Amino acid sequence: MKILDELAPRLSPEAVLRRNEPLAKKTTLRVGGCADYYAEPASEADLSFLLQFCELKSLPFFILGRGSNLLIRDGGVRGFVICLGHPNFSRVEIVGERLHCGAGAKLKIIAQEARRMGLSGLEFLDGIPGSLGGALRMNAGAMGGAIFDRVESLRVMSPSGQPGECSVAEVPVEYRSCPLFKTHIALGAVLCGTPAPEEEIAQRMKCYSLKRWEAQPKEPSAGCTFKNPKEKAAGRLVDELGLKGTRVGGAVVSTVHGNFIINDGTATARDVLSLVDLVAKKVKAETGIVLQTEIEIIGED
Ligand code: EPU
């Protein structure tokens, strides 16, 4: 029996299932091929069943957030790409100083809800074009803050479909990484805010937005390409070496910020990857510093 015909009757009617799903438009960089299979489960039970199905059929899976830190190769992704885009995964409920959020919730909505309820500490999330799940997976940060500074507990699912809760104290986190999510799937988190006047929060958000508007490019990109090495910010390194504006095909090192690679509208994943490689090699040759990519790279050539 065909994979999707076998799967569809076992999931809720609102679940989305498709074959050969184009992925480029599901990422902010807008490059890359198709997923063999694409699924949007409508409940935790759907997701659990999907994961068990993948295990049974030896099909790989990848959890797609809002695709803002992601580069999909031109040959696409084998197996399932699963997106927690159904509203059942995107709740943001505020109880006292805590925000109970689903992994599919947009970071912007979380920041705005926190502001509306007079809770500060989450302002930095406002301009990050991602979902909570993606932010947890990479311990996303901006403006001096990082998501795990505000996480109290997590709801996760094991790769074999078992849901569970854990306190943040049990979960090791690093700069731009939370290794738990190399295997497990984020279902949601409880975040903590700090009471503050709404006007003060709004002012801080405005200031961050202005900073971002001035310092970061507006063209399609995957955000910062490289993690900041301890020696110096990656953007500054690239800038000082005169690499801004370097181009491979339709991929260009932003002239606004050296750590962004933008897509001029014609880039392929191969263009972007060649440029990433070129920049990393020049930085290594000139300074000895080894840059590590921050963007996640998946799929086949
Ligand atoms: N700089 C330059 N030239 C450039 C870019 C930056 O000299 O072309 C200098 C800046 O003047 C500054 C330093 O490098 O002194 C750092 O730059 P910036 O303040 O823009 O911050 P960043 O370290 O490059 C980090 C995050 C961003 C986040 C910003 C704002 C990383 C890898 N990046 O960038 O996150 O938006 O801070 O808080 O940690 C992302 O992770 O995708 C991302 C965009």
Boltz pocket constraint, residues with backbone or C-beta under 6 A from the ligand:
constraints:
  - pocket:
      binder: B
      contacts: [[A, 68], [A, 69], [A, 141], [A, 142], [A, 143], [A, 144], [A, 215], [A, 222], [A, 223], [A, 224], [A, 225], [A, 226], [A, 227], [A, 228], [A, 233], [A, 234], [A, 235], [A, 236], [A, 239], [A, 255], [A, 256], [A, 257], [A, 258], [A, 259], [A, 294]]
      max_distance: 6.0
